[in-house]
């Protein structure tokens, strides 16, 4: 099970909770590093995810199929709320979300597949890693300096926080972009991630016309993409150009189309 994902979600959530009381009304209105969202909108996004986890809305075919546009919609629905209303939703729903994720670590339901619209299908226990990724990424990259506007500091990110986020990203990599990303990988290539959250995996091409990429542990290819895991979270979500954070060894032409297309949500 991914109890490490649950611990990481709790850890990053606790760090966000420590910062919230230090915020001024003016700081909540500052543009975040997430394009189009203010700092308060980032928390509104996390609050919306938490609320939907604890009280799932009925299916609505009119909602955007693109996951990023869906997130924008949920944030837009909260733009008329006061800061206090957004924070109240986050404080009310987040502990319940964490409790649900903890329960999801227990058999027999832990391995049950769960479809996350626009993102793919994951075993229920791995949903803890999605929260670990979301909170860590938005807090450290979109809210806090140097990329975000807030002048607060946190302790250096730990392996316990980064590894579960990277695990979710690698689980989502073959699913989120489907054929458009699959078409960019004709030969295996290695992602060699170092530092906190370090891991080495091989991205393998699809084996048939209707197949998709697979991600296997270990290094089983001559072409390698080298990056820190912390930078991977930034460039693989297209917050920054991968060329500024990656070094390719082997055949660069085998890796470049993949790196140009990759966009983990």
Wavefront OBJ file of the C-alpha trace (Angstrom):
o trace
v 0.000 0.000 0.000
v 1.042 3.657 -0.270
v 1.031 4.712 3.362
v 4.038 6.818 2.432
v 1.710 8.790 0.174
v -0.674 9.373 3.051
v 2.163 10.533 5.311
v 3.399 12.892 2.592
v -0.077 14.332 2.082
v -0.390 14.964 5.806
v 3.078 16.517 5.985
v 2.601 19.014 3.158
v -0.919 19.824 4.341
v 0.426 20.603 7.800
v 3.013 22.944 6.277
v 0.310 24.762 4.328
v -1.758 25.043 7.512
v 1.175 26.683 9.271
v 1.505 29.331 6.577
v -2.183 30.236 6.190
v -2.512 32.220 9.451
v 0.504 34.334 8.461
v -1.135 35.549 5.264
v -2.535 39.046 4.797
v -5.580 39.874 2.693
v -3.253 41.520 0.184
v -1.088 38.413 -0.122
v -4.087 36.197 -0.846
v -4.793 38.365 -3.880
v -1.305 38.154 -5.362
v -0.880 36.257 -8.656
v 0.480 32.775 -7.993
v 2.940 31.035 -10.292
v 0.015 28.955 -11.562
v -1.107 30.890 -14.622
v -4.396 32.722 -14.062
v -4.761 31.823 -10.387
v -4.280 34.078 -7.400
v -2.810 32.614 -4.229
v -6.323 32.224 -2.796
v -7.339 30.392 -5.986
v -4.653 27.766 -5.367
v -6.214 27.039 -1.966
v -9.678 27.115 -3.564
v -8.457 24.410 -5.947
v -7.237 22.238 -3.076
v -10.459 22.886 -1.182
v -12.553 21.899 -4.192
v -10.644 18.630 -4.574
v -11.120 17.887 -0.881
v -14.845 18.648 -0.977
v -15.376 16.447 -4.010
v -13.482 13.623 -2.328
v -15.699 13.650 0.763
v -18.967 14.525 -1.002
v -18.705 13.445 -4.650
v -20.988 15.449 -6.952
v -23.342 13.608 -9.298
v -22.044 12.923 -12.808
v -22.462 15.896 -15.111
v -21.726 15.291 -18.812
v -21.581 19.022 -19.457
v -18.405 19.448 -17.404
v -15.092 19.870 -19.259
v -13.387 16.603 -20.174
v -9.988 18.279 -20.046
v -8.815 18.026 -16.448
v -7.084 21.403 -16.362
v -10.187 23.153 -17.675
v -12.238 21.254 -15.086
v -9.964 22.571 -12.338
v -10.297 26.086 -13.734
v -14.092 25.737 -13.645
v -14.118 24.709 -9.989
v -11.833 27.620 -9.109
v -13.990 30.042 -11.111
v -17.041 28.889 -9.143
v -15.299 30.124 -5.995
v -13.949 33.444 -7.273
v -16.845 35.324 -5.687
v -16.188 33.784 -2.280
v -14.445 35.676 0.479
v -11.034 34.531 1.644
v -12.651 33.253 4.824
v -15.177 31.169 2.888
v -12.447 29.510 0.803
v -10.355 28.781 3.882
v -13.371 27.444 5.769
v -14.055 24.953 2.979
v -10.418 23.877 2.958
v -10.307 23.480 6.752
v -13.604 21.626 6.837
v -12.993 19.177 3.994
v -9.263 18.478 4.126
v -9.216 16.469 7.401
v -12.083 14.347 6.108
v -10.249 13.814 2.824
v -7.180 12.611 4.713
v -9.315 10.245 6.789
v -10.809 8.780 3.615
v -7.367 8.322 2.116
v -6.230 6.547 5.261
v -9.209 4.179 5.062
v -8.318 3.556 1.398
v -5.070 1.904 2.486
v -6.955 -1.045 3.955
v -7.887 -4.225 2.069
v -9.988 -5.329 0.352
v -10.741 -1.985 -1.269
v -7.179 -0.678 -1.433
v -6.462 -2.251 -4.825
v -9.848 -1.422 -6.324
v -9.381 0.588 -9.548
v -10.689 4.136 -9.407
v -11.226 6.233 -12.513
v -10.135 9.858 -12.087
v -11.730 11.724 -15.008
v -9.114 13.196 -17.278
v -6.208 11.636 -15.373
v -6.556 7.866 -15.715
v -7.262 4.872 -13.508
v -5.396 4.155 -10.276
v -5.629 1.683 -7.402
v -7.586 3.324 -4.601
v -4.619 3.358 -2.236
v -2.608 5.481 -4.701
v -5.075 8.367 -4.423
v -3.143 9.416 -1.322
v -0.208 10.112 -3.622
v -2.341 12.394 -5.795
v -2.991 14.589 -2.774
v 0.671 14.420 -1.752
v 1.600 15.623 -5.244
v -1.040 18.356 -5.429
v -0.340 19.983 -2.111
v 3.448 19.711 -2.362
v 3.590 21.027 -5.919
v 1.171 23.921 -5.492
v 2.554 25.021 -2.143
v 6.232 24.948 -3.018
v 6.112 25.923 -6.680
v 3.058 28.160 -7.091
v 2.623 29.872 -3.733
v 6.070 30.238 -2.177
v 9.101 32.147 -3.424
v 11.207 32.028 -5.478
v 8.630 31.188 -8.143
v 5.530 32.119 -6.192
v 4.917 35.481 -4.529
v 4.962 34.534 -0.848
v 8.111 35.316 1.164
v 7.802 32.407 3.572
v 10.280 29.565 3.841
v 9.850 25.892 4.582
v 12.366 23.249 5.595
v 14.123 21.570 2.692
v 11.919 19.016 0.974
v 12.496 15.482 2.184
v 12.536 12.159 0.407
v 9.387 11.263 2.345
v 7.551 14.192 0.761
v 8.960 14.018 -2.754
v 8.992 10.276 -3.492
v 5.195 9.768 -3.191
v 4.564 12.758 -5.453
v 6.931 11.354 -8.076
v 5.314 7.919 -7.740
v 1.949 9.400 -8.699
v 3.460 11.309 -11.611
v 5.039 8.158 -13.013
v 1.778 6.244 -12.586
v -0.027 8.970 -14.488
v 2.570 9.429 -17.205
v 1.286 6.646 -19.513
v -2.357 7.675 -19.027
v -2.828 11.425 -18.943
v -1.893 12.245 -22.533
v -2.675 8.944 -24.199
v -1.734 8.527 -27.879
v -0.115 11.956 -28.240
v 2.593 11.091 -25.732
v 2.771 7.428 -26.703
v 3.653 8.421 -30.271
v 6.789 10.223 -29.088
v 8.472 7.115 -27.646
v 9.787 4.729 -30.279
v 12.667 3.325 -28.225
v 13.059 2.833 -24.458
v 14.476 5.734 -22.509
v 15.520 6.088 -18.900
v 14.488 8.752 -16.426
v 17.241 9.017 -13.848
v 15.995 11.212 -10.986
v 18.311 12.121 -8.134
v 18.150 13.857 -4.766
v 15.077 13.689 -2.510
v 12.582 11.363 -4.189
v 15.314 9.700 -6.270
v 14.273 6.907 -8.574
v 15.317 5.396 -11.896
v 12.739 4.072 -14.339
v 12.567 3.107 -17.995
v 9.790 4.416 -20.230
v 8.942 1.655 -22.688
v 7.157 2.113 -26.037
v 3.705 0.734 -26.638
v 3.735 -2.826 -27.948
v 0.800 -2.468 -30.326
v -1.186 0.149 -32.242
v -3.713 0.502 -29.409
v -1.221 0.135 -26.572
v 0.310 2.749 -24.367
v 3.598 3.508 -22.719
v 4.699 1.580 -19.670
v 7.023 2.685 -16.886
v 9.274 -0.021 -15.440
v 11.697 0.254 -12.520
v 15.399 0.284 -13.289
v 17.576 1.426 -16.180
v 17.096 -0.601 -19.351
v 18.069 1.747 -22.176
v 21.092 3.596 -23.479
v 19.340 6.957 -23.716
v 18.967 8.605 -20.321
v 17.366 11.786 -19.063
v 19.069 13.032 -15.904
v 17.349 15.432 -13.519
v 16.686 15.893 -9.849
v 13.313 14.586 -8.689
v 12.450 18.064 -7.392
v 13.116 19.549 -10.812
v 11.117 16.731 -12.427
v 8.043 17.926 -10.535
v 8.570 21.364 -12.058
v 9.462 20.600 -15.657
v 7.253 17.531 -16.131
v 4.272 19.723 -15.232
v 5.540 22.312 -17.758
v 6.035 24.962 -15.100
v 9.545 25.440 -16.462
v 11.333 24.312 -19.652
v 12.821 20.859 -19.381
v 15.937 22.017 -21.224
v 16.883 24.147 -18.227
v 16.755 21.183 -15.853
v 17.661 18.012 -17.781
v 20.805 16.470 -19.172
v 20.495 13.809 -21.853
v 23.075 11.090 -22.413
v 22.876 8.719 -25.345
v 20.691 9.527 -28.341
v 19.071 12.899 -27.623
v 16.759 12.496 -30.622
v 15.102 9.548 -28.880
v 14.257 11.617 -25.800
v 13.541 15.097 -27.130
v 10.066 14.469 -28.637
v 8.955 12.840 -25.381
v 10.288 15.680 -23.263
v 8.732 18.290 -25.544
v 5.301 16.679 -25.210
v 5.212 15.538 -21.579
v 2.721 17.493 -19.453
v 1.646 15.858 -16.210
v -1.395 17.486 -14.655
l 1 2 3 4 5 6 7 8 9 10 11 12 13 14 15 16 17 18 19 20 21 22 23 24 25 26 27 28 29 30 31 32 33 34 35 36 37 38 39 40 41 42 43 44 45 46 47 48 49 50 51 52 53 54 55 56 57 58 59 60 61 62 63 64 65 66 67 68 69 70 71 72 73 74 75 76 77 78 79 80 81 82 83 84 85 86 87 88 89 90 91 92 93 94 95 96 97 98 99 100 101 102 103 104 105 106 107 108 109 110 111 112 113 114 115 116 117 118 119 120 121 122 123 124 125 126 127 128 129 130 131 132 133 134 135 136 137 138 139 140 141 142 143 144 145 146 147 148 149 150 151 152 153 154 155 156 157 158 159 160 161 162 163 164 165 166 167 168 169 170 171 172 173 174 175 176 177 178 179 180 181 182 183 184 185 186 187 188 189 190 191 192 193 194 195 196 197 198 199 200 201 202 203 204 205 206 207 208 209 210 211 212 213 214 215 216 217 218 219 220 221 222 223 224 225 226 227 228 229 230 231 232 233 234 235 236 237 238 239 240 241 242 243 244 245 246 247 248 249 250 251 252 253 254 255 256 257 258 259 260 261 262 263 264 265
